[in-house]
Amino acid sequence: MIQQGSWTLSSLADAQAGGLPLDAGRTDFTTSGTGTLEVNVDWTFSSNAVGFGVYRGNCTFTQWYADACQQVDIRTLTNAKPARLTITGLASGAYTLMIANGGPGAESGTYQIFLTR
């Protein structure tokens, strides 16, 4: 396991009222070698659609909202929880995990990032 943690995001309506297309959270992580990356994300309410993605380097919120981050792979918004993203042959380096809530309610959950070599 490389990293694990928790997150809390506002509802879609609250994010849009604040001028954002949806609320997102981010965390940076580093891989020490090439391997298979597995990201697991779980959340409380299946009524909320959650999506997440892995991006190269340090992807800031400003870059992400402007679609200016270099995407490695994403899991589109889904109500099926928990959700998993597996990326084979991921090179060592710095990455950012972005998690977004596109659901009608505020949401919280957990994430785990694994690397298998």
N, CA, C and O atoms as a printed pandas DataFrame, in Angstrom:
     atom_number atom_name residue_name chain_id  residue_number  x_coord  y_coord  z_coord
0              1         N          MET        A               1    0.846   -1.180    0.000
1              2        CA          MET        A               1    0.000    0.000    0.000
2              3         C          MET        A               1    0.891    1.242    0.000
3              4         O          MET        A               1    1.813    1.375    0.804
4              5         N          ILE        A               2    0.583    2.136   -0.923
5              6        CA          ILE        A               2    1.318    3.398   -1.018
6              7         C          ILE        A               2    0.704    4.439   -0.087
7              8         O          ILE        A               2    1.411    5.159    0.618
8              9         N          GLN        A               3   -0.638    4.502   -0.099
9             10        CA          GLN        A               3   -1.308    5.571    0.642
10            11         C          GLN        A               3   -2.770    5.194    0.850
11            12         O          GLN        A               3   -3.353    4.452    0.059
12            13         N          GLN        A               4   -3.345    5.714    1.918
13            14        CA          GLN        A               4   -4.779    5.596    2.149
14            15         C          GLN        A               4   -5.244    6.829    2.904
15            16         O          GLN        A               4   -4.452    7.517    3.548
16            17         N          GLY        A               5   -6.536    7.098    2.816
17            18        CA          GLY        A               5   -7.057    8.262    3.505
18            19         C          GLY        A               5   -8.556    8.375    3.350
19            20         O          GLY        A               5   -9.215    7.477    2.828
20            21         N          SER        A               6   -9.081    9.487    3.810
21            22        CA          SER        A               6  -10.519    9.740    3.733
22            23         C          SER        A               6  -10.753   11.086    3.066
23            24         O          SER        A               6   -9.840   11.903    2.951
24            25         N          TRP        A               7  -11.977   11.304    2.632
25            26        CA          TRP        A               7  -12.330   12.546    1.938
26            27         C          TRP        A               7  -13.782   12.890    2.239
27            28         O          TRP        A               7  -14.582   12.019    2.581
28            29         N          THR        A               8  -14.113   14.185    2.106
29            30        CA          THR        A               8  -15.469   14.696    2.261
30            31         C          THR        A               8  -15.680   15.753    1.184
31            32         O          THR        A               8  -14.863   16.660    1.024
32            33         N          LEU        A               9  -16.789   15.631    0.441
33            34        CA          LEU        A               9  -17.090   16.552   -0.652
34            35         C          LEU        A               9  -18.532   17.034   -0.554
35            36         O          LEU        A               9  -19.408   16.312   -0.078
36            37         N          SER        A              10  -18.766   18.257   -1.006
37            38        CA          SER        A              10  -20.118   18.822   -0.983
38            39         C          SER        A              10  -20.956   18.243   -2.131
39            40         O          SER        A              10  -20.443   17.546   -3.007
40            41         N          SER        A              11  -22.233   18.547   -2.100
41            42        CA          SER        A              11  -23.156   18.070   -3.136
42            43         C          SER        A              11  -22.911   18.799   -4.455
43            44         O          SER        A              11  -22.242   19.831   -4.497
44            45         N          LEU        A              12  -23.460   18.249   -5.514
45            46        CA          LEU        A              12  -23.345   18.873   -6.834
46            47         C          LEU        A              12  -23.967   20.270   -6.816
47            48         O          LEU        A              12  -23.384   21.212   -7.351
48            49         N          ALA        A              13  -25.142   20.409   -6.206
49            50        CA          ALA        A              13  -25.816   21.708   -6.158
50            51         C          ALA        A              13  -24.988   22.743   -5.398
51            52         O          ALA        A              13  -24.896   23.895   -5.821
52            53         N          ASP        A              14  -24.384   22.338   -4.276
53            54        CA          ASP        A              14  -23.553   23.262   -3.500
54            55         C          ASP        A              14  -22.307   23.670   -4.275
55            56         O          ASP        A              14  -21.906   24.833   -4.242
56            57         N          ALA        A              15  -21.695   22.717   -4.973
57            58        CA          ALA        A              15  -20.508   23.035   -5.779
58            59         C          ALA        A              15  -20.866   24.025   -6.884
59            60         O          ALA        A              15  -20.146   24.998   -7.108
60            61         N          GLN        A              16  -21.971   23.776   -7.568
61            62        CA          GLN        A              16  -22.388   24.661   -8.656
62            63         C          GLN        A              16  -22.784   26.038   -8.140
63            64         O          GLN        A              16  -22.549   27.044   -8.811
64            65         N          ALA        A              17  -23.381   26.091   -6.959
65            66        CA          ALA        A              17  -23.713   27.386   -6.359
66            67         C          ALA        A              17  -22.440   28.182   -6.054
67            68         O          ALA        A              17  -22.455   29.413   -6.031
68            69         N          GLY        A              18  -21.349   27.467   -5.822
69            70        CA          GLY        A              18  -20.064   28.115   -5.574
70            71         C          GLY        A              18  -19.256   28.356   -6.841
71            72         O          GLY        A              18  -18.105   28.787   -6.770
72            73         N          GLY        A              19  -19.852   28.080   -8.004
73            74        CA          GLY        A              19  -19.192   28.351   -9.271
74            75         C          GLY        A              19  -18.331   27.214   -9.811
75            76         O          GLY        A              19  -17.577   27.417  -10.763
76            77         N          LEU        A              20  -18.429   26.024   -9.224
77            78        CA          LEU        A              20  -17.655   24.871   -9.686
78            79         C          LEU        A              20  -18.572   23.873  -10.381
79            80         O          LEU        A              20  -19.743   23.768  -10.018
80            81         N          PRO        A              21  -18.065   23.133  -11.378
81            82        CA          PRO        A              21  -18.908   22.143  -12.049
82            83         C          PRO        A              21  -19.282   20.975  -11.130
83            84         O          PRO        A              21  -20.356   20.391  -11.277
84            85         N          LEU        A              22  -18.404   20.635  -10.190
85            86        CA          LEU        A              22  -18.643   19.639   -9.146
86            87         C          LEU        A              22  -17.524   19.761   -8.132
87            88         O          LEU        A              22  -16.481   20.346   -8.424
88            89         N          ASP        A              23  -17.732   19.207   -6.927
89            90        CA          ASP        A              23  -16.721   19.315   -5.886
90            91         C          ASP        A              23  -15.719   18.174   -6.045
91            92         O          ASP        A              23  -16.095   17.050   -6.375
92            93         N          ALA        A              24  -14.450   18.470   -5.810
93            94        CA          ALA        A              24  -13.394   17.473   -5.962
94            95         C          ALA        A              24  -12.388   17.593   -4.824
95            96         O          ALA        A              24  -12.220   18.650   -4.216
96            97         N          GLY        A              25  -11.730   16.476   -4.562
97            98        CA          GLY        A              25  -10.637   16.432   -3.603
98            99         C          GLY        A              25   -9.426   15.833   -4.284
99           100         O          GLY        A              25   -9.559   15.130   -5.286
100          101         N          ARG        A              26   -8.242   16.103   -3.750
101          102        CA          ARG        A              26   -7.024   15.625   -4.397
102          103         C          ARG        A              26   -6.008   15.180   -3.366
103          104         O          ARG        A              26   -6.013   15.643   -2.226
104          105         N          THR        A              27   -5.141   14.276   -3.781
105          106        CA          THR        A              27   -4.005   13.877   -2.985
106          107         C          THR        A              27   -2.860   13.501   -3.925
107          108         O          THR        A              27   -3.072   12.864   -4.956
108          109         N          ASP        A              28   -1.665   13.899   -3.561
109          110        CA          ASP        A              28   -0.477   13.567   -4.344
110          111         C          ASP        A              28    0.149   12.298   -3.787
111          112         O          ASP        A              28    0.097   12.053   -2.581
112          113         N          PHE        A              29    0.740   11.491   -4.664
113          114        CA          PHE        A              29    1.467   10.305   -4.230
114          115         C          PHE        A              29    2.594   10.027   -5.213
115          116         O          PHE        A              29    2.599   10.547   -6.328
116          117         N          THR        A              30    3.547    9.205   -4.792
117          118        CA          THR        A              30    4.699    8.867   -5.611
118          119         C          THR        A              30    4.856    7.358   -5.663
119          120         O          THR        A              30    4.693    6.674   -4.652
120          121         N          THR        A              31    5.175    6.836   -6.850
121          122        CA          THR        A              31    5.480    5.417   -6.983
122          123         C          THR        A              31    6.990    5.254   -7.078
123          124         O          THR        A              31    7.677    6.085   -7.672
124          125         N          SER        A              32    7.502    4.178   -6.488
125          126        CA          SER        A              32    8.949    3.974   -6.418
126          127         C          SER        A              32    9.479    3.096   -7.549
127          128         O          SER        A              32   10.690    2.919   -7.676
128          129         N          GLY        A              33    8.600    2.556   -8.357
129          130        CA          GLY        A              33    9.023    1.707   -9.470
130          131         C          GLY        A              33    7.851    1.435  -10.386
131          132         O          GLY        A              33    6.705    1.736  -10.050
132          133         N          THR        A              34    8.138    0.864  -11.545
133          134        CA          THR        A              34    7.078    0.528  -12.497
134          135         C          THR        A              34    6.291   -0.666  -11.974
135          136         O          THR        A              34    6.866   -1.602  -11.418
136          137         N          GLY        A              35    4.979   -0.630  -12.152
137          138        CA          GLY        A              35    4.148   -1.737  -11.700
138          139         C          GLY        A              35    2.691   -1.502  -12.022
139          140         O          GLY        A              35    2.344   -0.638  -12.827
140          141         N          THR        A              36    1.844   -2.286  -11.380
141          142        CA          THR        A              36    0.403   -2.167  -11.532
142          143         C          THR        A              36   -0.145   -1.359  -10.361
143          144         O          THR        A              36    0.030   -1.725   -9.198
144          145         N          LEU        A              37   -0.802   -0.270  -10.685
145          146        CA          LEU        A              37   -1.403    0.594   -9.678
146          147         C          LEU        A              37   -2.866    0.227   -9.535
147          148         O          LEU        A              37   -3.577    0.077  -10.529
148          149         N          GLU        A              38   -3.310    0.083   -8.311
149          150        CA          GLU        A              38   -4.725   -0.168   -8.034
150          151         C          GLU        A              38   -5.219    0.903   -7.073
151          152         O          GLU        A              38   -4.632    1.124   -6.014
152          153         N          VAL        A              39   -6.314    1.569   -7.460
153          154        CA          VAL        A              39   -6.929    2.587   -6.619
154          155         C          VAL        A              39   -8.332    2.116   -6.283
155          156         O          VAL        A              39   -9.125    1.818   -7.176
156          157         N          ASN        A              40   -8.636    2.049   -4.998
157          158        CA          ASN        A              40   -9.965    1.673   -4.525
158          159         C          ASN        A              40  -10.590    2.873   -3.836
159          160         O          ASN        A              40   -9.967    3.506   -2.983
160          161         N          VAL        A              41  -11.828    3.183   -4.213
161          162        CA          VAL        A              41  -12.549    4.301   -3.615
162          163         C          VAL        A              41  -13.918    3.800   -3.162
163          164         O          VAL        A              41  -14.616    3.119   -3.913
164          165         N          ASP        A              42  -14.291    4.136   -1.950
165          166        CA          ASP        A              42  -15.605    3.771   -1.434
166          167         C          ASP        A              42  -16.235    5.002   -0.799
167          168         O          ASP        A              42  -15.525    5.903   -0.351
168          169         N          TRP        A              43  -17.565    5.046   -0.758
169          170        CA          TRP        A              43  -18.281    6.182   -0.207
170          171         C          TRP        A              43  -19.554    5.693    0.449
171          172         O          TRP        A              43  -19.889    4.512    0.356
172          173         N          THR        A              44  -20.267    6.590    1.110
173          174        CA          THR        A              44  -21.384    6.223    1.968
174          175         C          THR        A              44  -22.672    5.932    1.209
175          176         O          THR        A              44  -23.288    4.889    1.430
176          177         N          PHE        A              45  -23.093    6.828    0.318
177          178        CA          PHE        A              45  -24.423    6.732   -0.288
178          179         C          PHE        A              45  -24.361    6.352   -1.767
179          180         O          PHE        A              45  -23.725    7.049   -2.558
180          181         N          SER        A              46  -25.006    5.270   -2.139
181          182        CA          SER        A              46  -25.017    4.857   -3.547
182          183         C          SER        A              46  -25.864    5.800   -4.404
183          184         O          SER        A              46  -25.836    5.705   -5.631
184          185         N          SER        A              47  -26.609    6.700   -3.780
185          186        CA          SER        A              47  -27.372    7.699   -4.540
186          187         C          SER        A              47  -26.452    8.781   -5.130
187          188         O          SER        A              47  -26.859    9.525   -6.022
188          189         N          ASN        A              48  -25.220    8.863   -4.630
189          190        CA          ASN        A              48  -24.251    9.825   -5.153
190          191         C          ASN        A              48  -23.322    9.148   -6.153
191          192         O          ASN        A              48  -22.780    8.076   -5.885
192          193         N          ALA        A              49  -23.144    9.780   -7.299
193          194        CA          ALA        A              49  -22.201    9.289   -8.303
194          195         C          ALA        A              49  -20.835    9.893   -8.020
195          196         O          ALA        A              49  -20.687   11.113   -7.948
196          197         N          VAL        A              50  -19.839    9.030   -7.860
197          198        CA          VAL        A              50  -18.477    9.459   -7.556
198          199         C          VAL        A              50  -17.570    9.006   -8.694
199          200         O          VAL        A              50  -17.727    7.904   -9.218
200          201         N          GLY        A              51  -16.632    9.847   -9.070
201          202        CA          GLY        A              51  -15.638    9.503  -10.078
202          203         C          GLY        A              51  -14.262    9.852   -9.566
203          204         O          GLY        A              51  -14.117   10.673   -8.660
204          205         N          PHE        A              52  -13.240    9.224  -10.149
205          206        CA          PHE        A              52  -11.874    9.520   -9.733
206          207         C          PHE        A              52  -10.916    9.214  -10.865
207          208         O          PHE        A              52  -11.233    8.464  -11.788
208          209         N          GLY        A              53   -9.735    9.811  -10.775
209          210        CA          GLY        A              53   -8.737    9.608  -11.809
210          211         C          GLY        A              53   -7.336    9.823  -11.289
211          212         O          GLY        A              53   -7.115   10.454  -10.256
212          213         N          VAL        A              54   -6.392    9.273  -12.046
213          214        CA          VAL        A              54   -4.978    9.425  -11.734
214          215         C          VAL        A              54   -4.358   10.298  -12.819
215          216         O          VAL        A              54   -4.579   10.080  -14.010
216          217         N          TYR        A              55   -3.581   11.289  -12.391
217          218        CA          TYR        A              55   -2.967   12.260  -13.298
218          219         C          TYR        A              55   -1.468   12.329  -13.018
219          220         O          TYR        A              55   -1.036   12.175  -11.876
220          221         N          ARG        A              56   -0.676   12.563  -14.070
221          222        CA          ARG        A              56    0.784   12.675  -13.913
222          223         C          ARG        A              56    1.153   13.985  -13.220
223          224         O          ARG        A              56    0.554   15.031  -13.472
224          225         N          GLY        A              57    2.147   13.903  -12.346
225          226        CA          GLY        A              57    2.671   15.087  -11.685
226          227         C          GLY        A              57    1.739   15.629  -10.623
227          228         O          GLY        A              57    0.837   14.941  -10.146
228          229         N          ASN        A              58    1.977   16.868  -10.268
229          230        CA          ASN        A              58    1.189   17.559   -9.253
230          231         C          ASN        A              58    0.080   18.336   -9.964
231          232         O          ASN        A              58    0.294   19.459  -10.420
232          233         N          CYS        A              59   -1.090   17.737  -10.055
233          234        CA          CYS        A              59   -2.235   18.345  -10.729
234          235         C          CYS        A              59   -3.007   19.194   -9.721
235          236         O          CYS        A              59   -3.584   18.664   -8.771
236          237         N          THR        A              60   -3.017   20.504   -9.930
237          238        CA          THR        A              60   -3.711   21.405   -9.008
238          239         C          THR        A              60   -5.210   21.457   -9.354
239          240         O          THR        A              60   -5.627   21.014  -10.425
240          241         N          PHE        A              61   -6.000   22.001   -8.435
241          242        CA          PHE        A              61   -7.429   22.166   -8.710
242          243         C          PHE        A              61   -7.649   23.065   -9.921
243          244         O          PHE        A              61   -8.493   22.776  -10.768
244          245         N          THR        A              62   -6.893   24.152  -10.002
245          246        CA          THR        A              62   -7.037   25.069  -11.132
246          247         C          THR        A              62   -6.790   24.354  -12.452
247          248         O          THR        A              62   -7.556   24.516  -13.402
248          249         N          GLN        A              63   -5.724   23.564  -12.515
249          250        CA          GLN        A              63   -5.428   22.800  -13.734
250          251         C          GLN        A              63   -6.513   21.771  -14.027
251          252         O          GLN        A              63   -6.931   21.610  -15.173
252          253         N          TRP        A              64   -6.966   21.077  -12.989
253          254        CA          TRP        A              64   -7.958   20.016  -13.175
254          255         C          TRP        A              64   -9.280   20.582  -13.696
255          256         O          TRP        A              64   -9.857   20.043  -14.640
256          257         N          TYR        A              65   -9.754   21.654  -13.089
257          258        CA          TYR        A              65  -11.009   22.262  -13.543
258          259         C          TYR        A              65  -10.878   22.819  -14.961
259          260         O          TYR        A              65  -11.875   22.913  -15.678
260          261         N          ALA        A              66   -9.657   23.190  -15.378
261          262        CA          ALA        A              66   -9.421   23.686  -16.734
262          263         C          ALA        A              66   -9.097   22.552  -17.708
263          264         O          ALA        A              66   -8.794   22.808  -18.874
264          265         N          ASP        A              67   -9.158   21.302  -17.242
265          266        CA          ASP        A              67   -8.848   20.117  -18.050
266          267         C          ASP        A              67   -7.428   20.196  -18.606
267          268         O          ASP        A              67   -7.181   19.846  -19.760
268          269         N          ALA        A              68   -6.485   20.668  -17.760
269          270        CA          ALA        A              68   -5.106   20.861  -18.192
270          271         C          ALA        A              68   -4.128   19.876  -17.553
271          272         O          ALA        A              68   -2.916   20.050  -17.682
272          273         N          CYS        A              69   -4.623   18.852  -16.872
273          274        CA          CYS        A              69   -3.756   17.845  -16.262
274          275         C          CYS        A              69   -3.555   16.695  -17.232
275          276         O          CYS        A              69   -4.426   16.402  -18.051
276          277         N          GLN        A              70   -2.404   16.044  -17.135
277          278        CA          GLN        A              70   -2.120   14.900  -18.006
278          279         C          GLN        A              70   -2.734   13.648  -17.390
279          280         O          GLN        A              70   -2.210   13.086  -16.428
280          281         N          GLN        A              71   -3.846   13.228  -17.963
281          282        CA          GLN        A              71   -4.609   12.095  -17.450
282          283         C          GLN        A              71   -3.900   10.776  -17.747
283          284         O          GLN        A              71   -3.460   10.539  -18.872
284          285         N          VAL        A              72   -3.794    9.914  -16.723
285          286        CA          VAL        A              72   -3.286    8.563  -16.914
286          287         C          VAL        A              72   -4.462    7.633  -17.165
287          288         O          VAL        A              72   -4.468    6.883  -18.140
288          289         N          ASP        A              73   -5.462    7.682  -16.280
289          290        CA          ASP        A              73   -6.679    6.879  -16.432
290          291         C          ASP        A              73   -7.732    7.415  -15.466
291          292         O          ASP        A              73   -7.399    7.986  -14.428
292          293         N          ILE        A              74   -9.003    7.227  -15.816
293          294        CA          ILE        A              74  -10.081    7.698  -14.952
294          295         C          ILE        A              74  -11.158    6.626  -14.795
295          296         O          ILE        A              74  -11.291    5.722  -15.619
296          297         N          ARG        A              75  -11.901    6.754  -13.736
297          298        CA          ARG        A              75  -13.114    5.974  -13.513
298          299         C          ARG        A              75  -14.231    7.009  -13.534
299          300         O          ARG        A              75  -14.328    7.838  -12.629
300          301         N          THR        A              76  -15.076    6.964  -14.564
301          302        CA          THR        A              76  -16.120    7.973  -14.700
302          303         C          THR        A              76  -17.104    7.892  -13.546
303          304         O          THR        A              76  -17.117    6.915  -12.798
304          305         N          LEU        A              77  -17.924    8.920  -13.403
305          306        CA          LEU        A              77  -18.907    8.960  -12.328
306          307         C          LEU        A              77  -19.745    7.686  -12.330
307          308         O          LEU        A              77  -20.270    7.272  -13.364
308          309         N          THR        A              78  -19.858    7.079  -11.165
309          310        CA          THR        A              78  -20.607    5.839  -11.029
310          311         C          THR        A              78  -21.287    5.790   -9.669
311          312         O          THR        A              78  -20.800    6.362   -8.694
312          313         N          ASN        A              79  -22.411    5.105   -9.619
313          314        CA          ASN        A              79  -23.093    4.856   -8.352
314          315         C          ASN        A              79  -22.706    3.492   -7.782
315          316         O          ASN        A              79  -23.015    3.188   -6.630
316          317         N          ALA        A              80  -22.031    2.672   -8.587
317          318        CA          ALA        A              80  -21.622    1.331   -8.154
318          319         C          ALA        A              80  -20.418    1.448   -7.230
319          320         O          ALA        A              80  -19.327    1.833   -7.649
320          321         N          LYS        A              81  -20.636    1.115   -5.987
321          322        CA          LYS        A              81  -19.585    1.267   -4.995
322          323         C          LYS        A              81  -19.291   -0.047   -4.315
323          324         O          LYS        A              81  -20.204   -0.862   -4.185
324          325         N          PRO        A              82  -18.093   -0.301   -3.879
325          326        CA          PRO        A              82  -16.893    0.504   -4.074
326          327         C          PRO        A              82  -16.444    0.443   -5.536
327          328         O          PRO        A              82  -16.873   -0.435   -6.284
328          329         N          ALA        A              83  -15.595    1.362   -5.932
329          330        CA          ALA        A              83  -15.105    1.411   -7.308
330          331         C          ALA        A              83  -13.595    1.191   -7.307
331          332         O          ALA        A              83  -12.891    1.555   -6.364
332          333         N          ARG        A              84  -13.119    0.581   -8.400
333          334        CA          ARG        A              84  -11.693    0.260   -8.512
334          335         C          ARG        A              84  -11.178    0.691   -9.873
335          336         O          ARG        A              84  -11.875    0.591  -10.883
336          337         N          LEU        A              85   -9.953    1.169   -9.879
337          338        CA          LEU        A              85   -9.254    1.528  -11.108
338          339         C          LEU        A              85   -7.909    0.814  -11.069
339          340         O          LEU        A              85   -7.161    0.943  -10.099
340          341         N          THR        A              86   -7.597    0.055  -12.131
341          342        CA          THR        A              86   -6.329   -0.663  -12.217
342          343         C          THR        A              86   -5.568   -0.173  -13.438
343          344         O          THR        A              86   -6.108   -0.145  -14.545
344          345         N          ILE        A              87   -4.316    0.212  -13.237
345          346        CA          ILE        A              87   -3.467    0.728  -14.306
346          347         C          ILE        A              87   -2.211   -0.137  -14.354
347          348         O          ILE        A              87   -1.428   -0.139  -13.404
348          349         N          THR        A              88   -2.011   -0.870  -15.446
349          350        CA          THR        A              88   -0.835   -1.722  -15.571
350          351         C          THR        A              88    0.307   -0.954  -16.225
351          352         O          THR        A              88    0.086   -0.060  -17.042
352          353         N          GLY        A              89    1.528   -1.318  -15.850
353          354        CA          GLY        A              89    2.720   -0.716  -16.452
354          355         C          GLY        A              89    2.918    0.743  -16.112
355          356         O          GLY        A              89    3.508    1.480  -16.902
356          357         N          LEU        A              90    2.444    1.180  -14.962
357          358        CA          LEU        A              90    2.608    2.578  -14.567
358          359         C          LEU        A              90    4.062    2.832  -14.171
359          360         O          LEU        A              90    4.613    2.129  -13.323
360          361         N          ALA        A              91    4.673    3.828  -14.784
361          362        CA          ALA        A              91    6.073    4.165  -14.505
362          363         C          ALA        A              91    6.206    4.826  -13.138
363          364         O          ALA        A              91    5.253    5.403  -12.615
364          365         N          SER        A              92    7.389    4.732  -12.579
365          366        CA          SER        A              92    7.634    5.404  -11.305
366          367         C          SER        A              92    7.538    6.913  -11.505
367          368         O          SER        A              92    7.815    7.430  -12.588
368          369         N          GLY        A              93    7.146    7.599  -10.455
369          370        CA          GLY        A              93    7.047    9.045  -10.547
370          371         C          GLY        A              93    6.002    9.620   -9.628
371          372         O          GLY        A              93    5.454    8.931   -8.768
372          373         N          ALA        A              94    5.735   10.902   -9.826
373          374        CA          ALA        A              94    4.762   11.646   -9.022
374          375         C          ALA        A              94    3.416   11.660   -9.737
375          376         O          ALA        A              94    3.347   11.831  -10.954
376          377         N          TYR        A              95    2.345   11.476   -8.960
377          378        CA          TYR        A              95    0.988   11.421   -9.507
378          379         C          TYR        A              95    0.023   12.124   -8.555
379          380         O          TYR        A              95    0.345   12.385   -7.396
380          381         N          THR        A              96   -1.164   12.423   -9.072
381          382        CA          THR        A              96   -2.246   13.001   -8.274
382          383         C          THR        A              96   -3.491   12.162   -8.457
383          384         O          THR        A              96   -3.853   11.806   -9.578
384          385         N          LEU        A              97   -4.149   11.846   -7.347
385          386        CA          LEU        A              97   -5.463   11.204   -7.368
386          387         C          LEU        A              97   -6.496   12.291   -7.140
387          388         O          LEU        A              97   -6.444   13.009   -6.142
388          389         N          MET        A              98   -7.445   12.413   -8.080
389          390        CA          MET        A              98   -8.552   13.361   -7.928
390          391         C          MET        A              98   -9.833   12.545   -7.736
391          392         O          MET        A              98  -10.065   11.576   -8.459
392          393         N          ILE        A              99  -10.659   12.931   -6.768
393          394        CA          ILE        A              99  -11.950   12.287   -6.508
394          395         C          ILE        A              99  -13.013   13.367   -6.605
395          396         O          ILE        A              99  -12.858   14.448   -6.037
396          397         N          ALA        A             100  -14.109   13.076   -7.334
397          398        CA          ALA        A             100  -15.164   14.075   -7.546
398          399         C          ALA        A             100  -16.527   13.498   -7.181
399          400         O          ALA        A             100  -16.800   12.319   -7.404
400          401         N          ASN        A             101  -17.373   14.353   -6.614
401          402        CA          ASN        A             101  -18.745   13.969   -6.277
402          403         C          ASN        A             101  -19.709   14.655   -7.233
403          404         O          ASN        A             101  -19.817   15.881   -7.243
404          405         N          GLY        A             102  -20.406   13.864   -8.031
405          406        CA          GLY        A             102  -21.417   14.396   -8.935
406          407         C          GLY        A             102  -22.816   14.075   -8.462
407          408         O          GLY        A             102  -23.760   14.081   -9.252
408          409         N          GLY        A             103  -22.958   13.795   -7.180
409          410        CA          GLY        A             103  -24.243   13.362   -6.643
410          411         C          GLY        A             103  -25.054   14.474   -6.023
411          412         O          GLY        A             103  -24.561   15.584   -5.819
412          413         N          PRO        A             104  -26.307   14.165   -5.725
413          414        CA          PRO        A             104  -27.213   15.162   -5.169
414          415         C          PRO        A             104  -26.948   15.503   -3.703
415          416         O          PRO        A             104  -27.434   16.520   -3.209
416          417         N          GLY        A             105  -26.185   14.668   -3.009
417          418        CA          GLY        A             105  -25.926   14.920   -1.599
418          419         C          GLY        A             105  -24.448   15.046   -1.307
419          420         O          GLY        A             105  -23.604   14.614   -2.091
420          421         N          ALA        A             106  -24.148   15.645   -0.166
421          422        CA          ALA        A             106  -22.754   15.683    0.281
422          423         C          ALA        A             106  -22.289   14.248    0.490
423          424         O          ALA        A             106  -23.101   13.361    0.753
424          425         N          GLU        A             107  -20.987   14.019    0.373
425          426        CA          GLU        A             107  -20.483   12.649    0.414
426          427         C          GLU        A             107  -19.142   12.584    1.124
427          428         O          GLU        A             107  -18.374   13.546    1.120
428          429         N          SER        A             108  -18.876   11.452    1.725
429          430        CA          SER        A             108  -17.575   11.193    2.317
430          431         C          SER        A             108  -17.224    9.740    2.069
431          432         O          SER        A             108  -18.094    8.897    1.855
432          433         N          GLY        A             109  -15.929    9.468    2.102
433          434        CA          GLY        A             109  -15.506    8.105    1.838
434          435         C          GLY        A             109  -14.031    7.919    2.109
435          436         O          GLY        A             109  -13.386    8.737    2.764
436          437         N          THR        A             110  -13.512    6.815    1.585
437          438        CA          THR        A             110  -12.123    6.457    1.780
438          439         C          THR        A             110  -11.488    6.085    0.441
439          440         O          THR        A             110  -12.179    5.770   -0.528
440          441         N          TYR        A             111  -10.165    6.129    0.413
441          442        CA          TYR        A             111   -9.424    5.657   -0.756
442          443         C          TYR        A             111   -8.209    4.871   -0.290
443          444         O          TYR        A             111   -7.687    5.081    0.805
444          445         N          GLN        A             112   -7.771    3.955   -1.156
445          446        CA          GLN        A             112   -6.548    3.189   -0.948
446          447         C          GLN        A             112   -5.814    3.112   -2.267
447          448         O          GLN        A             112   -6.430    2.905   -3.312
448          449         N          ILE        A             113   -4.490    3.277   -2.227
449          450        CA          ILE        A             113   -3.658    3.214   -3.427
450          451         C          ILE        A             113   -2.597    2.131   -3.183
451          452         O          ILE        A             113   -1.850    2.169   -2.205
452          453         N          PHE        A             114   -2.562    1.156   -4.119
453          454        CA          PHE        A             114   -1.609    0.048   -4.025
454          455         C          PHE        A             114   -0.735    0.024   -5.282
455          456         O          PHE        A             114   -1.184    0.399   -6.364
456          457         N          LEU        A             115    0.510   -0.418   -5.131
457          458        CA          LEU        A             115    1.391   -0.650   -6.268
458          459         C          LEU        A             115    1.971   -2.048   -6.128
459          460         O          LEU        A             115    2.549   -2.399   -5.100
460          461         N          THR        A             116    1.804   -2.844   -7.188
461          462        CA          THR        A             116    2.359   -4.187   -7.233
462          463         C          THR        A             116    3.435   -4.215   -8.300
463          464         O          THR        A             116    3.194   -3.804   -9.435
464          465         N          ARG        A             117    4.608   -4.690   -7.954
465          466        CA          ARG        A             117    5.700   -4.786   -8.936
466          467         C          ARG        A             117    6.017   -6.217   -9.231
467          468         O          ARG        A             117    6.907   -6.501  -10.033
